[in-house]
Amino acid sequence: MTGLTLLQAVADYTAIGKMGAAIGAGIAAVGAGIGIGNIGKGALESIARQPEVSGDIRVNMILTAAFIEGVALFAIVVCLLIATA
């Protein structure tokens, strides 16, 4: 009898867990967008101040944006795996 009650309690929290995973995926996407936007802003300001080093700044900007994108993708995949479990 206690096992059935425990299973019912877990089933009730499954929907809340899936909702939390979906919210986490959304926050990860928004955070990545804000981070990449700040990188672009900083890079454009730096290029405007020193146009002669624009190539180095551009390379570093793209590399950093790729790292942020990878971390965000990893976070979204983890949240989706939680949601499907």
C-alpha positions as CSV (number, residue, x, y, z in Angstrom):
1,M,0.0,0.0,0.0
2,T,2.8,2.4,0.8
3,G,4.5,1.7,-2.5
4,L,1.3,2.7,-4.4
5,T,1.2,6.0,-2.4
6,L,4.8,6.6,-3.2
7,L,4.3,6.0,-6.9
8,Q,1.3,8.4,-6.9
9,A,3.4,11.1,-5.2
10,V,6.2,10.8,-7.7
11,A,3.8,10.9,-10.6
12,D,2.3,14.2,-9.3
13,Y,5.8,15.8,-9.3
14,T,6.7,14.6,-12.8
15,A,4.8,17.5,-14.5
16,I,6.5,20.0,-12.2
17,G,9.9,18.6,-13.1
18,K,9.2,18.8,-16.8
19,M,8.1,22.3,-16.4
20,G,11.3,23.2,-14.5
21,A,13.4,21.6,-17.3
22,A,11.6,23.6,-19.9
23,I,12.1,26.8,-18.0
24,G,15.8,25.9,-17.5
25,A,16.2,25.4,-21.3
26,G,14.6,28.8,-21.9
27,I,16.9,30.5,-19.4
28,A,19.9,28.9,-21.0
29,A,18.9,30.2,-24.4
30,V,18.2,33.7,-23.1
31,G,21.5,33.8,-21.2
32,A,23.5,32.7,-24.3
33,G,21.8,35.4,-26.3
34,I,22.6,38.1,-23.8
35,G,26.2,36.9,-23.5
36,I,26.8,36.8,-27.2
37,G,25.2,40.3,-27.5
38,N,27.6,41.6,-24.9
39,I,30.6,40.1,-26.7
40,G,29.5,41.7,-30.0
41,K,29.0,45.0,-28.3
42,G,32.5,44.9,-26.7
43,A,34.1,43.8,-29.9
44,L,32.5,46.7,-31.9
45,E,33.5,49.2,-29.3
46,S,37.1,47.9,-29.4
47,I,37.3,47.9,-33.2
48,A,36.0,51.5,-33.2
49,R,38.8,52.5,-30.8
50,Q,41.6,50.6,-32.5
51,P,40.7,49.7,-36.1
52,E,44.2,48.3,-36.8
53,V,43.6,45.3,-34.6
54,S,40.2,44.4,-35.9
55,G,41.3,41.0,-37.2
56,D,42.5,39.8,-33.8
57,I,39.4,41.2,-32.1
58,R,37.1,39.5,-34.6
59,V,38.9,36.1,-34.2
60,N,38.6,36.3,-30.4
61,M,35.0,37.4,-30.6
62,I,34.0,34.5,-32.8
63,L,35.9,32.0,-30.6
64,T,34.3,33.2,-27.4
65,A,30.8,33.3,-29.0
66,A,31.4,29.6,-30.1
67,F,32.3,28.7,-26.5
68,I,29.1,30.3,-25.1
69,E,27.0,28.7,-27.8
70,G,28.5,25.3,-26.9
71,V,27.8,25.7,-23.2
72,A,24.2,26.9,-23.9
73,L,23.6,23.9,-26.2
74,F,24.9,21.5,-23.5
75,A,22.5,23.1,-21.0
76,I,19.6,22.9,-23.3
77,V,20.3,19.2,-24.1
78,V,20.5,18.4,-20.4
79,C,17.2,20.1,-19.7
80,L,15.5,18.3,-22.6
81,L,16.9,14.9,-21.3
82,I,15.5,15.7,-17.9
83,A,12.1,16.6,-19.5
84,T,11.9,13.3,-21.4
85,A,13.0,11.2,-18.4
